[in-house]
Amino acid sequence: MLEIVLSFFSNYLIEFMMGVMSVGLIFRFAAYKSVKNDNAYYSSFTRELELNVEKDKEADVRVGQIDRYLSEVLGKVGKRLPQRSVRFGSSPKVEEPKAEEANGKKSLSLRDYVSGKQGLITNIQSESSVFHNQTPPNFTELTHRIMTQDPHWTKVMKHFPIDGVSRMIDMLPGVFIVLGVFGTFIGISMALPEIAEIDFNDLESSAKNLSNFVLSVTYAMKTSIAGIFFSLILTVLNTLSPIRQTRVRVFKKVETSLQMLWYHIQQD
């Protein structure tokens, strides 16, 4: 089994790394697209929710029936969300009152993004018991429960968990370095037997062995160069457009707005 693996990587390691790089870039683009959409939606939602709560606080609005107040304030937020597309790369000036096909691609407005059966408004209302309780909840856990019910937040391309994809993307630069070193050792192990076959007293008859030795060493160097190059590309992309850090910022925005809503309902 080991010989088969070594034989495969001794011939196709660079091609294998190129394939892994291609898959990684595809998932990275999909994850980045998802994070951009989430940031556009959740930022708009939290901004509108906080504005409504602030207005109610300034007007000294007293919360009577909590469920009714939640329904009213969240309904106001949903109506005030802009009807622009959250599809990656779309213009914010395009008015789309509902989900529809645009250029052959599914496009959702911010209102549609929030108002689905598993949207954020529905999920907050399902946690209404927390707002009835006068003991402050763990807002991080509350936010996690609410947001993990929303497939827009948890999935990439509707099927793949975004947390797993994000971890894979973060791991890939290190994986490429390891694969490059692995290829270097394979190349050296291929080169060493050729040295034993070289007759230094008759180099002309050992020309083939010398050629194989040079090719093996060249292969060792190429795999390291390829690993470093692929690692560098992903490191730059992860630095310029981070996915995990952006998701953390969005999560904190929602957590802060829920905390603000809870304290207002409790008149604290």
WODANOR-V559399 format. One record per helix or strand of 3 or more residues. SS is the DSSP state (2 for helix, 1 for strand). FROM is the first residue (numbers start at 0). TO is the last residue. If there is no record, write none. Layout:
# WODANOR-V559399
ss=SS from=FROM to=TO
ss=SS from=FROM to=TO
This chain:
# WODANOR-V559399
ss=2 from=1 to=57
ss=2 from=65 to=79
ss=1 from=99 to=101
ss=1 from=104 to=106
ss=2 from=109 to=114
ss=2 from=119 to=125
ss=2 from=127 to=131
ss=2 from=138 to=146
ss=2 from=150 to=153
ss=2 from=161 to=196
ss=2 from=206 to=239
ss=2 from=243 to=264
